[in-house]
Structures are given as structure tokens and as C-alpha cells.
């Protein structure tokens, strides 16, 4: 059964992997002209247009700077900006299938190579011919036969599920909820389409229907994009279609949090600053650096007493008090392509870490030299022992075992040094439970299987218990001190925006249910759920993140209040990475 499942997954993944090459461009977006001196600017949000030559341009809300988003060889027919503001869906004149791409041109995929373009795209039009669902789980787009709804990863192996609703011809589509689309014809007559999981029905709308307004009320004529007050936006004349980015998130310097939050960011700005560890106090005060090193800090961990910090600076493992006092260099590390990771024991007396050589453990007071627990095997049957995490009783370490291809959890018994591989678990991420078992999860396919799994280390050969199956893009998970099982789940198991919402079960065998309703949550990358779950859970994470030349994945720091759905952007000295809640 497992081999059949793997074969089915490969048949889906391999064509998609091949097709991704067609839509990914690693070239930086091309800057064009600017109109900052025009009194129209700033605009409420970034504006995107398709020119008569099929070029997709971004117009910066503040400066009016134009940036070419589409590839030079593409002629874009229509598009829609995703609700997270970092992805877009599009079709081209030469290819009527549906493609997804990130606005930084670093990621992309094809949903389908099939389809057809609706008429009227070659003249300026106001209709929204592609529309994202509010949580980015689906796309609706007009086709000559009517409307296609693509549920992006609703299939058993993360493949899209397509539904064709015949009717129209329709020229405008807009979602009114996670399972409801209204579509209208050229005469302004609208119908409602509702459903999910490939089952959709068409309903008439009594009386006159008003489709949802755009993010910024506006319209398009041959003269260009015009705001509701009749202000014409410069350099948009001749545009064939347009869309707005989401409105900017509210900026804060600090906000009340359930605990202090830590991250790595440059000390004196993104251009010339040296990366330091910063603390964003739970009191609501502004963030401040807690390290002041002359070389970049690349990894860190806060001690369980929240009074000390261990971190890697250059090739040194350093500990210090959070006020910077009592700084000590404990060990020299070997670092190259493998970033270090460290963790404090529950009683704060020991530190485990990995470097280029292997997995180590040492006393936190530095009174004894580091002890090598396991040396990496980098040739043949590759094994790298990374990302140690202490068990609640301090007797074991949970590891991420890195192979030549893929990864799996593993456990080190500190009493005798034996390493147990939990190879039956098809997920990269893992965490100890309160009772000494292991939760493992994944959010996407590719040498792993999405879902949430529970492992008993005492029976490593027993298949894991599936808590959430492969349809669920699990971003984070935990077993809370009060005994609840919590999973942070994203929109899709493929490429694209991730709208994180919270599912809870009272025991591993129970059904996981939405904590605050199916629409509660927010868009976030690298989501970190506060580990002491409470009645007002929050997520810390990133927006507009991308990989940098140093191998780090950095972006804007955001805080999502799951219950209210409010997302705030925290003002920082530059793009951040390495987000951690206080232990």
C-alpha cells in the first residue's frame, strides 16, 4: 500500500517539478520610471497593471516607481494578486493554463496546462477574471464555458481539484466567503456559486447584486486607473487590467504579548548592520538588541530561567546574561555550509549543539570541554545529526537526522549514546510532547508527507499514529501543558500563500476542530505558535520573506492574533529571522 501511495505521489510531483522550471525566474524585478513628485502619491496600496504589451508592472504606493514583475518573454493576459500580497496567479496569451508565482520571482508552479481565455481581455476592462479565495485555498477564474474553481491542494496527494461551472458568459468574479463566489455578466447580472470539495451549485441572487469592492475603490478606462474621487493615476493609460495589493499592515513598535519574543536582525539597519539577537518585550515596549558582538550572531537559545542566553558568534559558542554581563566563550565551532543550532537542558546546566563536525553536549558553565555525541557521516550513507531538542526529563535529545535526500526524527539516549532513527515518520519537523512522546509534522510534499503524526519512542518500529492526514498543511504543533493537542494549519500543501488557522483536539484520537471558527487566523510564513497555549493565542512569523545570500530566510516580523484575525507588522531594524518565543 505504501509503495502504491509513493508511486501515485511521484506521478503528481514529477510533472509539477518539471513545470515549475517554466515559471520561475531568478532575475531581480526590473525597475522602470518613477513618479514620486506627482501629488497622487502616496497611494493606499501598491497598484499592479497589465500593459497593452502584456507586461505586468508594480507601481509603488509611495514613490510611484514602476517595477516589471513578469518575465520578459511572457505576455500576461490576466492576473490577480493573492490576499497575502506576496503571490499572484496569472495566465498568458500563449498559455491559457493557470500559473502561480511569487512576486519576487523566486518560486512558482503551474496549477494546470489546460483551459481557455475568456473574450475581452485584449481591451481595457474592469472585470476581475481571476479571484483568490480569502484564505488562498482556491482560485476562481472565468473561461469561455463559464467559471473554473481550482481548489489548490484538495486532492489526496496535494494536487488541485478543478470544477467547471457552466454559464455566463461571465466577466467578473469575486469571493464573498471561503465557499462562496459571485459572478456577473457584462450587463451587471450576478449569480452566487457556493460549495466546496468539488461540489458547487449556482444560486440566483434576488434583486440587484453589488459585487465586493476592490481593496481600493477604483475603475479602469482607456485613460488609465481612476480612484473613486476621479483622480487619474499617472502612467496607467492603455492598461488592460489592474489589481491592488492588500492594504499595508498596521505598524507597531511593540505590543502586549504572552511572553518576550526574540529574533535576529541587523543592529544598525539592513545595509551595514551586524546581526544581533533582539528582544521584543511582552510588556509592549519596543524591541532592543541584547547582544553587541563585532561579528554576526547566527544562532541562539534563551535559557529556561530566561536570565541567560547562549549564542553562536563567528565560530564561538558564547553565553551571557540577558543584560550582556558575564560573557563567556565556551567552545570553538567548525562552521561552513551547515548553520549551528543550540538548546539548553531543562535545568539550565547543559547545552547541546551541532556544528560542521557533529552533535555535541557540554556544561553551560564551561567547566568541562564539549563531548562529541555523534559525528556526522557526510559520505556514503549520509547522516547529519542536527537541531537537538531536550526531552522534558533531560534524559534524551530529539534530533533532525539529515540524509542525502530527506530527513527524519531521531532520538539520542544520553545515558549510553545510542541513537534511534524514527524512519517511519514522513515529516521534517518534530517536538516533544508533555508525556515524552514525539509530534512530527510537515506542510508540503517532497521527501515528506504533509500532516501531523504521533510517535512513541519506546516503540520506534510501530507506525506513527496519524492525527491529521496528508490533506493538512501543518505549520506548527504542540501538546499543551493542560493536555490539549494543537495544530497550526495552512492553506495548501503546495506552493503559495499560507493562511494559518488553529485546530484543537482534547486527545490524540479525537477530531481536530477549528479553535475560533474556520475563518480565524492570518497569513504568515515561518509561523511560531506561542508554546503555552491560552485563550488568546498568537502567532509570530514573517511576511514578504525570502532567502538571502547568507542562506537565511528573512522577512518582516508580524504578530497574528488568531482569535480576532488581526495581523500587525512590528517595526524592526531590518529583515529578521530566527524567531523564538521565550521558554
Buried (B, 14 or more C-beta within 10 A) or exposed (E): EEEEEEEEBEEBBEEBEEBBEBBBBEEEBBEBEBBEEEEEBEBBBBBBBBBEEBBBBBBBBEBBBBBBBBBEEBBBBBBBBBBBBBBBBBBBBEBBBBBBBBBBBBBBBBBBEEBEBBEBBEEBBBBBBBBBBBBBBBBBBBBEBBBBBBBBBBBEBBBBBBBEBEBBBBBBBBBBEBBBBBBBBEEEEBBBBBBBEEEBEBEEEEEEBEBEEBBBEBEBEEEBBBBEEEEEBBBBBEBBBBBBBBEEBEEBEBBEBBBBBBBBBBBEEEEEBBBBBBBBBBEEEEBEBBBEBEEBBBBBBBBBEEEBBBBBBBBBBBBBEBEEEEEEEBBEBEBEEBBBBBBBBBEBEBBBBBBBBBBBBBBBEBEEEBEEBBEBEEEEEEBBBBBBBBBEEEBBBBBBBBBEEEBBBBBBBBEEEEBBBBBBBBBBBBBBBEEBBBBBBBBBBBEBBBBBBBBBBEEBEEEBEBBBEBBBBBBBBBBBEEEBBBBBBBBBBBBBBBBBBBBBBEEBEEEBEBBBEEEBBBBBBBBBBBBBBEEEBBBBBBBBBBEEEEEBBBBBBBBBBBBEBBBBBBEBBBBBBBBBBBB
